[in-house]
Amino acid sequence: MTPVEILGWVAALVGTVLGLPQLIRLARTRSTAGLSLFGWQAILVLNLIWAIHGIKIGQANMIVTNLGGLVTTSIVLYLFTKDLGRRLFPVVLPSLLAVVVLVAIDLGLGSTAFGVASLVPAILANAGQIIEVVRSPSVTGVSPVFLGLGLVNQLLWLSWAVLLNEASSKISSFLLVLMIAFNLTWYLLRRAGLRAFFVRPVEAVEVAPDLAGQAEFTGQ
């Protein structure tokens, strides 16, 4: 096995278990405070399109990690919609339609065009989470382990893509490294006491639970 293959499988292993800390925290706390439903809808798109892209370019590590992530993402979305009192299918339908469009780009225009197009759900997933971390009165529903593993995972994929010279993965992973690093940094600042910005008036009453949750900082 070549160094590139080893690195790819390490990234696949990390990616496969990436969502588990967030799933465990969500199941344990029953709290979606600070989580972005829109962000997880975009993550569902990413899991599906990168699994299909992995099939296209014959990279089993990419297939394994995204199929594993798909299972976790689906459960998170189910728990999320249950908490919000919404039905699952209407929530995931926009994601499925986006997958159809992006797969068509991959098959019709090639990997570079796909890499650029895949930035859209990648940006939206992280931007959605960043917005929630910045403005949510409480971030106790967010797993710091999930954010940390996400950063490690993207650094591994970026290294793999550079060694393999895989254009779409390099483009996507580089931007994701920057956004996840910002997300993690802001989360840590919030748990250290930084106040929420741009809080919706209806959410202002939820500030107190966040203070009570400071003791859970080291939890998943």
N, C-alpha and C positions, 0 to 999 in steps of 0.2 A: 504494500500500500504506500503510495507516494505521500510526501508531506502535505500536499494540497488536499488529498483525499482524507487524511487524518484530521486536518483542520476543519474540513467540511463536516465530518461526522461529529467532531466535538461541538461545533456550532449547532448541528442538528439535535444533539443530545440536550444541550442547554435550551434550545428552542422548544423542544418537546415538553419539557417540564416548566417552561416559562410562566404559563398562566396559572399553575397550581397554587402558588402562594396567594394570588388574588382570589382564586376560587375558595380556598380554605378560609381566608379572612371573611369573605362574603357569607359563606355558610355558617361560620362561627358567630359573627357579630350581627348578621341579618341587617347590616347597614350598607346602603349605597352612597352614604355621605361622601362627597368629593369625587365620586366616580362619574364618568360621562357615558351615558347611553349611546349618544351619537358616536363617541370614540370607539365603543365596542362594536357598533354596527360596521364601522370602517375596518376594524380589525378582522371581522368576519370576511369582508371583501379581500383583505390581504392574505388571509389563510387560504382561501379558495384560489385566487389568481396565481399565487406563488406555487401552490401545489400543482396546478395545471401547467405552469411554466416549467417546473421541474420535470414533469413528464415530457414536455416538449424537447428540452435540452438533454434529457437522459441523466439527470442528477438525482440519484435516489435519496441522498441526504436532504435535499430540498423538499422532496416529496414527503419523507417521513416526518420532518419537523413541522410542516404545515398541516398535515393530516392530524398529527398529535395536538397541535394548537387548535385545530378546528373543533375537536371534541371538547376541550376546555372552554373555548369561546362560546360554543353552543350552550353549555351548561350555565356559564356566567350570564348569558343573555336571557336564558330561561328564568333564573333566579331574579335577575334585574326586572324583567317584565312582570314577574309575579309580585315583587315588592311594590311596583308602580300600579298594579291592578290592570295591566294591559295584556292583550293577546299577543302571542309570540309571532304568528305568521305575518301580520301587518308590519311588525317591527323589522323582520328580516327580509321582507319583500324588496325594499329599495336596494339592499345589499346584493341580492341575487341579480337584480336588473343591472347593477353596476358591474358585476362579474361578467355578465354576457358581453357588455360593451368592451371591457378591458381584454378579455380573451380574444375577441374579434380583432382588436388592435395588435395583439401579440401574434396571432396567426396571419394577419393580413399585411402588417407593416414591419414586423421583425422585432428583435430584442431591444434595440436602442429606443425605438418609438414606444415600446411597451414599458421600458424602464422609466422614461419620462412620464408616461401616462400613469404608471403605478405610484408616482409621487403624490398624485391627488388624494387617494385614500390614505396614504401614509401620512401626509401633512394633516389631513382632516382628523385622523385618529389621534395624533399627538396634540394637535391644536385644540381638539375638543377636551382632552384631558387637562391640558394646560389651563384652559379657561375655567374649568371646574375647580382646579387646585387654587387658582387665583381668587375666584369669587365665592366659592362655597363657604358658608359659615363654619362647616365642619369638614375635615378631611379624614376622619377616623375610619371611613370605609375603604380607604386606599392602602394597599400593601406596599411598604417600602422595599420589601424583598422582590416583589414583582417589578418595580421600577429599576432596582439595581440589576437584576438579572436581564432586564430588557436592554440596558446599556451594554452589559457584557456580551449579550447575544449579538447585538448589532456590530460591535467591535470585531467579534469573531467573523461574522459574515462579510464585513468590509475587508478584513485581511484575506479571507478566502477568495473574494471576488477580485481583489488586486492580483493575487497569485495566479488565478485562473484567467484573468483579463476578461471577465464577464461584465459587459457594459451596463446592463440593466441593474444588476445587483450592486455594482459600485455606486451608481447614481443614487439609488434608493437608500443604501446602507449609510452613506456619508451624511445625507440629510437627517436620517433618523438618529444617528449618533448625536448630532447637535441638538435636536429637539428633545430627545429623551434625557440628555444631560441637563438641559434647562428645566425640564419637568421634575426631575429628581431633586435638583438644587432648590427649586421653589417649594417643593413639598417639605424638604428638610427645614427650610426657613419658616414655613407655616407651623410645623410641629415645634419649632423653637420659640414660637410666640408671635410671628408676623401676622398682622391682622388681614382679614379678607378685604379685597377691593371689589368695587362695583357689585355689591351684594344686592340681590333683588329684595325689595321691601318685605315680601311674604316670607323670605328665608331668614330675615334678621333675628327672629325669635329663636333660631336654632344655634345661635352662637354659644350659648351656655354649655350644651352637650359636648362641643368641641374642647372646651376647657377641661371638662371632666375626663375626656379621652386622652389627655396628654400622657397619662401613666402608661398607655398602651403603645408608646412609641416604638418599643423594641419588638412588638408582636408582628405577625405576618399580616 
